[in-house]
Amino acid sequence: MAGFAVALAGCEQKAYLTEKRISPVSMAIPPAASPPVVPAASVPKPKAPVPASVYRPGWAPPAVLDTTVSLNGLPHRLHIEAETDSTQRLKTTYQPYPGHFEQARGYQGRFTFALHDALGRQVFRRQLRKADFYKAAGQDIVTESEAYRPELLAYSPAFGALVFTLDFMVPDSDVGSQAVLMLDLTGRVVRISDGRAPGTGADCDPALTPNGRALLTGSELLRPQKPPLRLHRADADLAGAFLLTDSTVLIVYAPGKSHLIHSPGEPETYGRTPTPQQQRAPNVLVRHIGTGRVLSRFRYTGFYEELGYTIPRAYVAGTHYLLDEQRGLRLVPAAAPARTAEVRFAAMPRFVRPQRSREVRFELQSSATSFAFYVDTTSQLPHIRYERLAE
């Protein structure tokens, strides 16, 4: 739509050092002549070796991106920069779980956003610091992380805002967090929310609806001139969420809220203890984005948890397919998300070559098994063949 497209024109540059080795060359050497007298002052002094760069966890050189964006049909230049300040150290105390205190250390980070119009005139310049993202991304993780360059997600005319994601990572680990930042065209912070956290959390990638009138973050659905639609529940973990259409969103819950588990002789850990009733009840909601109304409910247990939750799924020919490695596929038609259906493995023929011209093939991976599915896109009723793929 006009004003919504984002054109990227930039590049990252990485420096690579290549060691050159010169092989000795055999040559005839004439008899030595008397060497000329060379003044001592002209003898070149050996150069001191250049010290290798020292690795400092949490520090990185500045990262910059200059790109072109289209805002309401007009071209603009957007400058994004992240800088880690090694002269300003940060320290914070946090509780990984109640009653246990630890400290996190790092360097200050600054994030600069500057927008110019086609004539080069500055529209706004905004600089944020690490502390601005403590609430959304976790003070301990943000403190330890280097300052990574923000990524432009999109511009939404409905919000009148540019949407960015900012990643934070604990050095030398796979634990991190993400923040979603919205800046209006004066540079004012509209909102900072959480995004998808690598290594933990829900399968919930920040995304705008195709019409740009709603923004899904890691924990809420944002809509212009409306209160946020919170996704978290008191009795369950948020396993994931994703947009179905401009007007619908699918939300998956893991029954039983995560809590600290103490076992004699074992280290403390987090886990869920759902009740029998929770284990039988529907845990997936399809909700209307505008009203928040629940359009349908069903039970689905095909998600898995390995460094965060994962919902194995695919979108093919107008239908969302959710994999459950024990049962089969849950089908959610985009045009009618309230009319979901389950196709069990027992009802799917095994795939026998060749693949038919009317079939679309896609692969899905569960926690332990990979599958290939062959969907007949011309059939009114679901007609799916499948095969288990070799590991």
C-alpha positions, 0 to 999 in steps of 0.5 A, a space after each residue: 500500500 502507498 506509504 507502507 513499502 520500505 526500500 532498503 539500500 545499504 550494506 554491511 562491510 566486514 574486514 577480513 585479514 589475509 596472511 600472505 606467504 612468499 615462497 623463497 626464490 632460487 637465484 645465482 648470487 654474484 661475488 660479494 662487493 665491498 658494501 657501501 658505507 651507510 650512515 647509521 641514521 639511515 638504517 631503518 628501525 624494525 617496526 614494533 608489532 601491531 598489538 592484536 585487538 583484545 576481545 572485550 565481552 559486551 563491546 563492539 565497534 559502531 554499526 551504521 546503516 543508511 537506507 531509503 524509506 518511503 513515507 506516505 509516498 515520499 522518499 526519505 533517508 534514514 540513518 541508524 547507528 549503534 555505538 558501545 561506549 567503553 568509557 562508561 561501565 554499567 553494573 546492575 543487580 538482578 534476581 534470576 529467581 526469588 531470593 537469589 541475587 546476581 550482578 551483571 556488568 557491561 558498557 553503555 550503549 547508544 542508539 541513534 535514529 536520524 530521518 531526512 527528507 529528499 532535500 536533505 533537511 532533517 526531520 528528526 534525530 533521536 538518541 536512546 540509551 540502554 536504560 530505555 530498554 531495561 523494562 522491555 528486554 530485561 535489565 541484566 541482558 541489556 546491561 551485558 549485551 553489546 549495542 547491536 544496530 537496530 533493524 527497521 521492520 516497517 513504517 505504518 501509516 496507521 500508527 504514523 510510526 517507524 517500527 524497529 527491533 533491537 536485539 540484545 545478547 549475553 556475550 558468549 551465550 545463546 540467551 538474549 532478548 528483543 525490544 520493539 520500538 515505535 518512533 513517530 515522525 517527530 522522533 517521539 517514542 510511541 511505545 517500547 514493547 518486548 519482541 521475540 527472545 532468542 533462547 527463551 520465550 514464546 514463538 512470537 515474531 514481531 509483525 505488522 498486519 498486511 494493512 499495517 493497522 495492527 502490530 504483533 509484539 512478543 506479548 501484546 497486539 497493538 492497534 491505533 487508538 485502542 488499548 493493547 490486547 495483552 496475550 499473557 495469561 495467569 494460568 499458562 505460558 504464552 507458547 506463541 502467536 502469529 497473524 492469520 489475516 488483517 483481522 485475525 490472530 492465532 494464540 497458543 498457550 502452554 497450560 500451567 504457568 512456569 514456576 520454580 521447582 525444588 527437588 531434593 538433591 537436584 538443582 532448582 529449575 523452572 517447569 509447568 505443572 498443569 492440572 488435569 483439567 488444563 490438560 484437556 481444555 482448549 489451549 489455542 484461541 483465534 481472536 478478532 484483532 479489532 474487537 478482541 473477540 474469540 472466534 474459535 478455540 481448539 486443543 493443540 499440543 504440537 509445539 515444543 520447547 527447546 531454547 524457547 517455544 516453537 510452533 512448527 507451521 507452514 502457510 500454503 495456498 490460503 491455509 495454515 498448517 500446524 504440525 503435531 508429531 503425535 496426531 497429524 496436522 491442524 488446518 486453519 483456513 485464512 479466509 475462515 479461521 473459525 472453521 479449523 480441522 484436524 487431519 490425523 496421520 491415519 487419514 493421510 496416505 503415505 507418499 509414493 513417488 512421483 509427486 503430482 503436478 497439483 500437489 504442493 510440497 512443504 516440510 515441517 520439523 518437530 522436536 525429533 522428526 522431520 516430515 514432508 507433506 504433499 497437499 492437493 491444492 485443487 481438492 475441496 476436501 483436505 487431501 494430503 500425503 506425507 512421509 517421514 524424512 531420514 534424519 
